[in-house]
Amino acid sequence: MSLNRITLSLAALLLITGLAGKLYAAEPEAPQKLAVSLDEAVRIGMRHNRALEIARLDRRMAGQKVRESWAEVLPHVTSGFNYTRTLKPTVMFFPVGALTGGDPNQISTIEVSQDNSYMASVTLNQAIFKLSAIAGIRASSLVRKISDESYRQTNAEVVTSIRRAYYDALISSEKLRLVEQSISRWEAARKDTNALFRQGVAADIDTLKAFLSVENLKPDLIRTTNEVSITATRLKTVMGVSQDTQLTLTDSLTFRDKAFPHDVATAYVEAVEKRPDVRGLSYQFDAEKEKVTAARSEGLPTLGAFGQLQTQTQFNDGAPIDKSRWPVSSTVGLQLSIPIFSGFGSSARVEQAKIARMQTRTRFEDLKEQVRADVEVRMSNLAESRKRIEVQSKTVSVAERSYRITRLRLREGVGSRLELTDAELQLNTAKTNYLQAIYDYLVASAELEKSLGRIVPEDQGS
């Protein structure tokens, strides 16, 4: 084989290998882009959040427990089929001598079983009076309500966590924008300083300070950029979406005053009425009452009815089964059970149920005190942040005007670099404080809505 032919073969092989690699190489998927508002982020989280999915499954399980409790009062029907193979026949002793007037000790045996035996039966049992079963049904219905309130509580926690994560992502983005604006202002001020230096109005030290002012802001830019990434990651986690998703937040940190009660007493009444943890513990107290009834019923009589339908046949090997007889028998009856003494077990369970009920009552009273304190703290935070918004909104406009005047004075050569630095600091502080006040108000609003029990799952209405 010539050298040229070998070279062409290698080239063809490389070309084919390259084409195959392109054909079989998996194309990387482009990251999904998602633009969401706050309400859309909450709706997505309601569908994908795993904690909420577990709560939904718990609620379904509670529904099945209600069905299970009804088994104690509904009929129980069982059927059975038995086949017996006789290895040695069963015999009966027959006193032949006594019957015939002969020797009374003369006894004859008679085989009474055959080779094959079949028996089929249907049995019915029905409880007529069983107080513990009735108490169990009522208790399981309360457990279902407790599960519903637990689902509402989990839903409120998930909604609040999504809202807070959304606000965290917003404020980190806004802080990044403030840093970028500050750098932009210092860049413009540095240009002004350089121009004044060329004109002989500013000193060389002023240009160095202008340069350092820009450079000193770059670490803040790096830190806030990283904070934006971290808050976005947390938001995607609570929403239950992939970390490869590129989120774009369409809402902004804007002050929207919400209607809340004006006094703690009114808010407390609303919270006790609507909060799922309070309602759930109230249902738990009622369920403990049913447990006391169930424990007491162990000392009461129970009455039940039963019935059985049965058929059977026997035949020896070789006999056709279709020729055998299947006589049918049936029985019905009542069964009364009266407990007399159970070794103090029933009385001990009654006392345990009573103690558990008293514990639940104490927890319920303690929870109401915690609710009142929680509502008072949330309302105080909301009022404080609202006042800071009112103050800082005026401060920002004053700080912006002060910065413009100071920069104009520096351009005209009558102002100092120190004055501009102070004006820039005051402006950045005013904007940051205003932004923080709005963030605190929005977070306080979300927390207060949760404290008042106003967050209701979509499938339960608003």
C-alpha positions as a Python dict, from the first residue, in 0.01 Angstrom:
ca = {
    (1, 'M'): (0, 0, 0),
    (2, 'S'): (141, 339, -103),
    (3, 'L'): (207, 623, 142),
    (4, 'N'): (-53, 846, -27),
    (5, 'R'): (-319, 576, 6),
    (6, 'I'): (-240, 529, 377),
    (7, 'T'): (-262, 904, 432),
    (8, 'L'): (-600, 920, 259),
    (9, 'S'): (-731, 628, 467),
    (10, 'L'): (-623, 793, 791),
    (11, 'A'): (-781, 1120, 685),
    (12, 'A'): (-1106, 944, 600),
    (13, 'L'): (-1103, 764, 935),
    (14, 'L'): (-1047, 1088, 1123),
    (15, 'L'): (-1327, 1256, 927),
    (16, 'I'): (-1571, 974, 1002),
    (17, 'T'): (-1474, 970, 1370),
    (18, 'G'): (-1524, 1344, 1395),
    (19, 'L'): (-1864, 1326, 1230),
    (20, 'A'): (-1971, 1042, 1459),
    (21, 'G'): (-1858, 1241, 1761),
    (22, 'K'): (-2068, 1535, 1650),
    (23, 'L'): (-2367, 1311, 1590),
    (24, 'Y'): (-2351, 1139, 1929),
    (25, 'A'): (-2227, 1428, 2141),
    (26, 'A'): (-2505, 1546, 2369),
    (27, 'E'): (-2593, 1907, 2313),
    (28, 'P'): (-2589, 2095, 2647),
    (29, 'E'): (-2934, 2216, 2740),
    (30, 'A'): (-2977, 2589, 2755),
    (31, 'P'): (-3073, 2710, 3103),
    (32, 'Q'): (-3441, 2787, 3142),
    (33, 'K'): (-3528, 3153, 3179),
    (34, 'L'): (-3812, 3243, 3411),
    (35, 'A'): (-3950, 3590, 3479),
    (36, 'V'): (-4166, 3585, 3792),
    (37, 'S'): (-4355, 3829, 4007),
    (38, 'L'): (-4401, 3772, 4378),
    (39, 'D'): (-4744, 3611, 4330),
    (40, 'E'): (-4613, 3390, 4049),
    (41, 'A'): (-4320, 3278, 4266),
    (42, 'V'): (-4567, 3179, 4539),
    (43, 'R'): (-4785, 2985, 4293),
    (44, 'I'): (-4483, 2798, 4156),
    (45, 'G'): (-4371, 2718, 4509),
    (46, 'M'): (-4715, 2583, 4595),
    (47, 'R'): (-4679, 2328, 4315),
    (48, 'H'): (-4318, 2225, 4369),
    (49, 'N'): (-4228, 2280, 4735),
    (50, 'R'): (-4153, 1941, 4893),
    (51, 'A'): (-4256, 2033, 5246),
    (52, 'L'): (-4601, 2126, 5120),
    (53, 'E'): (-4625, 1803, 4920),
    (54, 'I'): (-4551, 1604, 5237),
    (55, 'A'): (-4827, 1798, 5416),
    (56, 'R'): (-5070, 1712, 5135),
    (57, 'L'): (-4986, 1343, 5174),
    (58, 'D'): (-5038, 1368, 5550),
    (59, 'R'): (-5382, 1513, 5486),
    (60, 'R'): (-5467, 1225, 5252),
    (61, 'M'): (-5347, 977, 5513),
    (62, 'A'): (-5575, 1136, 5773),
    (63, 'G'): (-5868, 1086, 5538),
    (64, 'Q'): (-5788, 716, 5516),
    (65, 'K'): (-5772, 695, 5895),
    (66, 'V'): (-6130, 824, 5907),
    (67, 'R'): (-6233, 543, 5671),
    (68, 'E'): (-6046, 294, 5887),
    (69, 'S'): (-6230, 403, 6202),
    (70, 'W'): (-6566, 323, 6040),
    (71, 'A'): (-6461, -42, 6013),
    (72, 'E'): (-6550, -87, 6382),
    (73, 'V'): (-6924, -25, 6320),
    (74, 'L'): (-6966, -166, 5968),
    (75, 'P'): (-7039, -536, 5898),
    (76, 'H'): (-6746, -776, 5871),
    (77, 'V'): (-6800, -1053, 5618),
    (78, 'T'): (-6555, -1340, 5584),
    (79, 'S'): (-6560, -1654, 5373),
    (80, 'G'): (-6365, -1975, 5409),
    (81, 'F'): (-6302, -2300, 5227),
    (82, 'N'): (-6143, -2607, 5385),
    (83, 'Y'): (-6028, -2935, 5234),
    (84, 'T'): (-5934, -3228, 5457),
    (85, 'R'): (-5765, -3550, 5346),
    (86, 'T'): (-5821, -3839, 5584),
    (87, 'L'): (-5509, -4051, 5638),
    (88, 'K'): (-5665, -4274, 5904),
    (89, 'P'): (-6043, -4273, 5940),
    (90, 'T'): (-6219, -4141, 6248),
    (91, 'V'): (-6416, -4411, 6434),
    (92, 'M'): (-6702, -4422, 6683),
    (93, 'F'): (-6740, -4685, 6954),
    (94, 'F'): (-7075, -4865, 6943),
    (95, 'P'): (-7187, -5071, 7254),
    (96, 'V'): (-7327, -5371, 7065),
    (97, 'G'): (-7350, -5602, 7372),
    (98, 'A'): (-7553, -5359, 7577),
    (99, 'L'): (-7801, -5309, 7295),
    (100, 'T'): (-7842, -5681, 7218),
    (101, 'G'): (-7853, -5798, 7580),
    (102, 'G'): (-7518, -5970, 7559),
    (103, 'D'): (-7186, -5891, 7709),
    (104, 'P'): (-7191, -5520, 7809),
    (105, 'N'): (-6820, -5496, 7744),
    (106, 'Q'): (-6867, -5594, 7380),
    (107, 'I'): (-6798, -5276, 7179),
    (108, 'S'): (-6782, -5239, 6803),
    (109, 'T'): (-6613, -4956, 6607),
    (110, 'I'): (-6767, -4778, 6312),
    (111, 'E'): (-6573, -4558, 6066),
    (112, 'V'): (-6750, -4221, 6039),
    (113, 'S'): (-6508, -4025, 5816),
    (114, 'Q'): (-6438, -4061, 5447),
    (115, 'D'): (-6128, -4003, 5237),
    (116, 'N'): (-6208, -3644, 5129),
    (117, 'S'): (-6390, -3367, 5311),
    (118, 'Y'): (-6485, -3017, 5183),
    (119, 'M'): (-6642, -2732, 5377),
    (120, 'A'): (-6734, -2379, 5259),
    (121, 'S'): (-6872, -2105, 5484),
    (122, 'V'): (-6969, -1736, 5491),
    (123, 'T'): (-6965, -1555, 5827),
    (124, 'L'): (-7114, -1215, 5914),
    (125, 'N'): (-7032, -1013, 6228),
    (126, 'Q'): (-7202, -685, 6311),
    (127, 'A'): (-7140, -463, 6615),
    (128, 'I'): (-7467, -336, 6764),
    (129, 'F'): (-7343, -144, 7066),
    (130, 'K'): (-6976, -52, 7103),
    (131, 'L'): (-6922, 293, 7250),
    (132, 'S'): (-6544, 287, 7192),
    (133, 'A'): (-6603, 252, 6817),
    (134, 'I'): (-6830, 557, 6811),
    (135, 'A'): (-6574, 758, 7007),
    (136, 'G'): (-6305, 641, 6768),
    (137, 'I'): (-6503, 768, 6468),
    (138, 'R'): (-6548, 1109, 6626),
    (139, 'A'): (-6179, 1122, 6722),
    (140, 'S'): (-6065, 1030, 6370),
    (141, 'S'): (-6285, 1303, 6225),
    (142, 'L'): (-6110, 1550, 6455),
    (143, 'V'): (-5773, 1409, 6347),
    (144, 'R'): (-5872, 1490, 5988),
    (145, 'K'): (-5945, 1849, 6091),
    (146, 'I'): (-5613, 1865, 6276),
    (147, 'S'): (-5440, 1745, 5959),
    (148, 'D'): (-5617, 2015, 5756),
    (149, 'E'): (-5497, 2282, 5997),
    (150, 'S'): (-5145, 2137, 5988),
    (151, 'Y'): (-5156, 2164, 5610),
    (152, 'R'): (-5268, 2528, 5640),
    (153, 'Q'): (-4982, 2594, 5882),
    (154, 'T'): (-4726, 2441, 5646),
    (155, 'N'): (-4876, 2636, 5357),
    (156, 'A'): (-4848, 2962, 5554),
    (157, 'E'): (-4487, 2888, 5643),
    (158, 'V'): (-4398, 2805, 5281),
    (159, 'V'): (-4573, 3116, 5145),
    (160, 'T'): (-4399, 3337, 5403),
    (161, 'S'): (-4059, 3181, 5330),
    (162, 'I'): (-4106, 3236, 4955),
    (163, 'R'): (-4210, 3597, 5008),
    (164, 'R'): (-3914, 3661, 5235),
    (165, 'A'): (-3672, 3495, 4992),
    (166, 'Y'): (-3819, 3705, 4710),
    (167, 'Y'): (-3770, 4024, 4914),
    (168, 'D'): (-3415, 3914, 5000),
    (169, 'A'): (-3340, 3872, 4630),
    (170, 'L'): (-3494, 4213, 4556),
    (171, 'I'): (-3301, 4403, 4821),
    (172, 'S'): (-2971, 4241, 4723),
    (173, 'S'): (-3033, 4347, 4361),
    (174, 'E'): (-3123, 4698, 4476),
    (175, 'K'): (-2811, 4720, 4692),
    (176, 'L'): (-2604, 4615, 4391),
    (177, 'R'): (-2769, 4890, 4190),
    (178, 'L'): (-2687, 5143, 4463),
    (179, 'V'): (-2321, 5040, 4460),
    (180, 'E'): (-2313, 5070, 4081),
    (181, 'Q'): (-2473, 5414, 4102),
    (182, 'S'): (-2220, 5521, 4364),
    (183, 'I'): (-1932, 5401, 4143),
    (184, 'S'): (-2085, 5587, 3850),
    (185, 'R'): (-2106, 5906, 4054),
    (186, 'W'): (-1747, 5873, 4171),
    (187, 'E'): (-1634, 5808, 3814),
    (188, 'A'): (-1802, 6129, 3708),
    (189, 'A'): (-1647, 6313, 4004),
    (190, 'R'): (-1304, 6177, 3912),
    (191, 'K'): (-1342, 6312, 3560),
    (192, 'D'): (-1434, 6650, 3707),
    (193, 'T'): (-1129, 6638, 3935),
    (194, 'N'): (-899, 6547, 3645),
    (195, 'A'): (-1038, 6836, 3443),
    (196, 'L'): (-980, 7076, 3734),
    (197, 'F'): (-627, 6935, 3775),
    (198, 'R'): (-546, 7006, 3410),
    (199, 'Q'): (-675, 7359, 3462),
    (200, 'G'): (-447, 7397, 3763),
    (201, 'V'): (-736, 7440, 4005),
    (202, 'A'): (-714, 7098, 4179),
    (203, 'A'): (-408, 6940, 4336),
    (204, 'D'): (-255, 6606, 4243),
    (205, 'I'): (-370, 6460, 4576),
    (206, 'D'): (-730, 6528, 4473),
    (207, 'T'): (-695, 6308, 4166),
    (208, 'L'): (-546, 6030, 4380),
    (209, 'K'): (-833, 6052, 4626),
    (210, 'A'): (-1084, 6042, 4342),
    (211, 'F'): (-916, 5728, 4209),
    (212, 'L'): (-913, 5565, 4553),
    (213, 'S'): (-1282, 5645, 4606),
    (214, 'V'): (-1370, 5436, 4300),
    (215, 'E'): (-1133, 5153, 4388),
    (216, 'N'): (-1259, 5130, 4746),
    (217, 'L'): (-1609, 5062, 4617),
    (218, 'K'): (-1507, 4760, 4409),
    (219, 'P'): (-1497, 4519, 4710),
    (220, 'D'): (-1853, 4629, 4788),
    (221, 'L'): (-1944, 4555, 4428),
    (222, 'I'): (-1797, 4204, 4453),
    (223, 'R'): (-1972, 4139, 4785),
    (224, 'T'): (-2314, 4257, 4669),
    (225, 'T'): (-2280, 4066, 4341),
    (226, 'N'): (-2218, 3748, 4540),
    (227, 'E'): (-2512, 3831, 4766),
    (228, 'V'): (-2738, 3856, 4461),
    (229, 'S'): (-2629, 3506, 4357),
    (230, 'I'): (-2684, 3362, 4705),
    (231, 'T'): (-3032, 3510, 4749),
    (232, 'A'): (-3132, 3386, 4403),
    (233, 'T'): (-3018, 3036, 4499),
    (234, 'R'): (-3226, 3047, 4818),
    (235, 'L'): (-3529, 3170, 4629),
    (236, 'K'): (-3505, 2889, 4373),
    (237, 'T'): (-3472, 2639, 4657),
    (238, 'V'): (-3791, 2743, 4838),
    (239, 'M'): (-3973, 2768, 4505),
    (240, 'G'): (-3870, 2412, 4423),
    (241, 'V'): (-3725, 2495, 4079),
    (242, 'S'): (-3394, 2386, 3931),
    (243, 'Q'): (-3083, 2582, 4024),
    (244, 'D'): (-3002, 2603, 3651),
    (245, 'T'): (-3308, 2827, 3602),
    (246, 'Q'): (-3228, 3191, 3535),
    (247, 'L'): (-3472, 3394, 3743),
    (248, 'T'): (-3577, 3747, 3657),
    (249, 'L'): (-3776, 3929, 3925),
    (250, 'T'): (-4046, 4150, 3776),
    (251, 'D'): (-4157, 4314, 4102),
    (252, 'S'): (-3965, 4582, 4288),
    (253, 'L'): (-3923, 4702, 4644),
    (254, 'T'): (-4206, 4953, 4656),
    (255, 'F'): (-4411, 5064, 4953),
    (256, 'R'): (-4769, 4941, 4938),
    (257, 'D'): (-4961, 5008, 5255),
    (258, 'K'): (-5178, 4714, 5363),
    (259, 'A'): (-5486, 4707, 5582),
    (260, 'F'): (-5421, 4559, 5925),
    (261, 'P'): (-5596, 4603, 6263),
    (262, 'H'): (-5504, 4923, 6440),
    (263, 'D'): (-5489, 4777, 6792),
    (264, 'V'): (-5346, 4459, 6941),
    (265, 'A'): (-5675, 4344, 7095),
    (266, 'T'): (-5853, 4334, 6757),
    (267, 'A'): (-5557, 4162, 6594),
    (268, 'Y'): (-5543, 3904, 6874),
    (269, 'V'): (-5910, 3814, 6829),
    (270, 'E'): (-5855, 3766, 6456),
    (271, 'A'): (-5544, 3554, 6514),
    (272, 'V'): (-5713, 3323, 6767),
    (273, 'E'): (-6002, 3275, 6527),
    (274, 'K'): (-5801, 3211, 6209),
    (275, 'R'): (-5455, 3082, 6297),
    (276, 'P'): (-5417, 2715, 6200),
    (277, 'D'): (-5196, 2624, 6495),
    (278, 'V'): (-5456, 2760, 6740),
    (279, 'R'): (-5743, 2587, 6560),
    (280, 'G'): (-5546, 2264, 6535),
    (281, 'L'): (-5472, 2258, 6910),
    (282, 'S'): (-5839, 2332, 6980),
    (283, 'Y'): (-5935, 2026, 6774),
    (284, 'Q'): (-5668, 1830, 6959),
    (285, 'F'): (-5834, 1921, 7289),
    (286, 'D'): (-6167, 1788, 7158),
    (287, 'A'): (-5995, 1471, 7036),
    (288, 'E'): (-5850, 1412, 7383),
    (289, 'K'): (-6205, 1429, 7517),
    (290, 'E'): (-6307, 1150, 7280),
    (291, 'K'): (-6009, 947, 7399),
    (292, 'V'): (-6140, 977, 7756),
    (293, 'T'): (-6479, 849, 7636),
    (294, 'A'): (-6314, 560, 7451),
    (295, 'A'): (-6112, 464, 7759),
    (296, 'R'): (-6423, 469, 7979),
    (297, 'S'): (-6616, 257, 7731),
    (298, 'E'): (-6377, -31, 7790),
    (299, 'G'): (-6571, -101, 8111),
    (300, 'L'): (-6911, -103, 7937),
    (301, 'P'): (-7084, -403, 7780),
    (302, 'T'): (-7061, -461, 7406),
    (303, 'L'): (-7331, -625, 7196),
    (304, 'G'): (-7283, -783, 6857),
    (305, 'A'): (-7471, -1002, 6612),
    (306, 'F'): (-7333, -1285, 6405),
    (307, 'G'): (-7451, -1522, 6137),
    (308, 'Q'): (-7302, -1809, 5943),
    (309, 'L'): (-7396, -1998, 5627),
    (310, 'Q'): (-7212, -2327, 5579),
    (311, 'T'): (-7211, -2624, 5342),
    (312, 'Q'): (-6997, -2939, 5344),
    (313, 'T'): (-6953, -3278, 5183),
    (314, 'Q'): (-6751, -3600, 5223),
    (315, 'F'): (-6675, -3880, 4979),
    (316, 'N'): (-6427, -4164, 4933),
    (317, 'D'): (-6174, -4196, 4656),
    (318, 'G'): (-6327, -4315, 4334),
    (319, 'A'): (-6669, -4167, 4406),
    (320, 'P'): (-6770, -3892, 4158),
    (321, 'I'): (-6767, -3551, 4325),
    (322, 'D'): (-7072, -3437, 4131),
    (323, 'K'): (-7273, -3716, 4294),
    (324, 'S'): (-7186, -3604, 4647),
    (325, 'R'): (-7435, -3419, 4864),
    (326, 'W'): (-7376, -3061, 4989),
    (327, 'P'): (-7612, -3004, 5284),
    (328, 'V'): (-7645, -2641, 5390),
    (329, 'S'): (-7665, -2522, 5750),
    (330, 'S'): (-7709, -2171, 5889),
    (331, 'T'): (-7689, -2006, 6229),
    (332, 'V'): (-7756, -1660, 6372),
    (333, 'G'): (-7707, -1523, 6720),
    (334, 'L'): (-7618, -1242, 6956),
    (335, 'Q'): (-7306, -1202, 7164),
    (336, 'L'): (-7298, -991, 7479),
    (337, 'S'): (-6965, -917, 7648),
    (338, 'I'): (-6964, -767, 8000),
    (339, 'P'): (-6624, -662, 8140),
    (340, 'I'): (-6592, -741, 8512),
    (341, 'F'): (-6228, -687, 8607),
    (342, 'S'): (-5930, -598, 8388),
    (343, 'G'): (-5657, -559, 8647),
    (344, 'F'): (-5706, -180, 8679),
    (345, 'G'): (-5593, -140, 8317),
    (346, 'S'): (-5911, 39, 8206),
    (347, 'S'): (-5910, 284, 8497),
    (348, 'A'): (-5542, 358, 8436),
    (349, 'R'): (-5610, 435, 8067),
    (350, 'V'): (-5898, 664, 8168),
    (351, 'E'): (-5669, 861, 8398),
    (352, 'Q'): (-5398, 879, 8132),
    (353, 'A'): (-5652, 1019, 7884),
    (354, 'K'): (-5765, 1277, 8139),
    (355, 'I'): (-5406, 1385, 8207),
    (356, 'A'): (-5337, 1413, 7832),
    (357, 'R'): (-5645, 1634, 7799),
    (358, 'M'): (-5525, 1861, 8081),
    (359, 'Q'): (-5184, 1885, 7915),
    (360, 'T'): (-5347, 1987, 7587),
    (361, 'R'): (-5555, 2250, 7766),
    (362, 'T'): (-5240, 2394, 7924),
    (363, 'R'): (-5060, 2400, 7589),
    (364, 'F'): (-5363, 2571, 7435),
    (365, 'E'): (-5362, 2848, 7695),
    (366, 'D'): (-4986, 2888, 7657),
    (367, 'L'): (-5019, 2907, 7279),
    (368, 'K'): (-5277, 3186, 7305),
    (369, 'E'): (-5035, 3387, 7519),
    (370, 'Q'): (-4761, 3329, 7261),
    (371, 'V'): (-4998, 3437, 6983),
    (372, 'R'): (-5075, 3763, 7159),
    (373, 'A'): (-4705, 3838, 7209),
    (374, 'D'): (-4626, 3742, 6849),
    (375, 'V'): (-4900, 3965, 6708),
    (376, 'E'): (-4789, 4256, 6927),
    (377, 'V'): (-4427, 4223, 6812),
    (378, 'R'): (-4525, 4197, 6444),
    (379, 'M'): (-4750, 4501, 6465),
    (380, 'S'): (-4476, 4697, 6641),
    (381, 'N'): (-4225, 4606, 6367),
    (382, 'L'): (-4475, 4708, 6100),
    (383, 'A'): (-4543, 5046, 6261),
    (384, 'E'): (-4173, 5113, 6315),
    (385, 'S'): (-4080, 5036, 5954),
    (386, 'R'): (-4370, 5249, 5825),
    (387, 'K'): (-4243, 5547, 6025),
    (388, 'R'): (-3889, 5495, 5892),
    (389, 'I'): (-4023, 5496, 5536),
    (390, 'E'): (-4194, 5830, 5594),
    (391, 'V'): (-3876, 5982, 5738),
    (392, 'Q'): (-3631, 5835, 5488),
    (393, 'S'): (-3839, 5925, 5181),
    (394, 'K'): (-3785, 6291, 5268),
    (395, 'T'): (-3420, 6236, 5358),
    (396, 'V'): (-3341, 6085, 5016),
    (397, 'S'): (-3469, 6387, 4826),
    (398, 'V'): (-3271, 6623, 5053),
    (399, 'A'): (-2955, 6412, 5018),
    (400, 'E'): (-2987, 6406, 4637),
    (401, 'R'): (-3023, 6786, 4627),
    (402, 'S'): (-2727, 6826, 4862),
    (403, 'Y'): (-2510, 6604, 4641),
    (404, 'R'): (-2601, 6797, 4324),
    (405, 'I'): (-2517, 7130, 4488),
    (406, 'T'): (-2188, 7000, 4633),
    (407, 'R'): (-2078, 6854, 4298),
    (408, 'L'): (-2164, 7181, 4121),
    (409, 'R'): (-1956, 7372, 4377),
    (410, 'L'): (-1664, 7137, 4314),
    (411, 'R'): (-1689, 7190, 3937),
    (412, 'E'): (-1681, 7564, 3987),
    (413, 'G'): (-1378, 7532, 4211),
    (414, 'V'): (-1541, 7671, 4524),
    (415, 'G'): (-1616, 7335, 4691),
    (416, 'S'): (-1382, 7081, 4843),
    (417, 'R'): (-1323, 6715, 4789),
    (418, 'L'): (-1413, 6647, 5149),
    (419, 'E'): (-1753, 6809, 5103),
    (420, 'L'): (-1826, 6585, 4804),
    (421, 'T'): (-1720, 6276, 4996),
    (422, 'D'): (-1951, 6366, 5281),
    (423, 'A'): (-2240, 6440, 5042),
    (424, 'E'): (-2187, 6108, 4862),
    (425, 'L'): (-2184, 5922, 5194),
    (426, 'Q'): (-2501, 6095, 5308),
    (427, 'L'): (-2678, 6018, 4979),
    (428, 'N'): (-2577, 5653, 4979),
    (429, 'T'): (-2676, 5616, 5346),
    (430, 'A'): (-3015, 5779, 5286),
    (431, 'K'): (-3093, 5553, 4990),
    (432, 'T'): (-2977, 5242, 5176),
    (433, 'N'): (-3184, 5329, 5482),
    (434, 'Y'): (-3492, 5397, 5269),
    (435, 'L'): (-3445, 5069, 5085),
    (436, 'Q'): (-3399, 4882, 5414),
    (437, 'A'): (-3712, 5043, 5560),
    (438, 'I'): (-3924, 4927, 5266),
    (439, 'Y'): (-3775, 4578, 5291),
    (440, 'D'): (-3847, 4565, 5664),
    (441, 'Y'): (-4205, 4680, 5603),
    (442, 'L'): (-4269, 4414, 5338),
    (443, 'V'): (-4119, 4139, 5554),
    (444, 'A'): (-4316, 4261, 5858),
    (445, 'S'): (-4635, 4259, 5649),
    (446, 'A'): (-4572, 3900, 5539),
    (447, 'E'): (-4499, 3790, 5895),
    (448, 'L'): (-4806, 3971, 6032),
    (449, 'E'): (-5032, 3808, 5772),
    (450, 'K'): (-4901, 3474, 5886),
    (451, 'S'): (-4949, 3566, 6253),
    (452, 'L'): (-5310, 3667, 6187),
    (453, 'G'): (-5385, 3344, 6000),
    (454, 'R'): (-5474, 3524, 5677),
    (455, 'I'): (-5271, 3296, 5449),
    (456, 'V'): (-5514, 3036, 5315),
    (457, 'P'): (-5429, 2757, 5064),
    (458, 'E'): (-5566, 2808, 4714),
    (459, 'D'): (-5768, 2485, 4728),
    (460, 'Q'): (-5948, 2610, 5042),
    (461, 'G'): (-6047, 2948, 4905),
    (462, 'S'): (-5948, 3290, 5022),
}
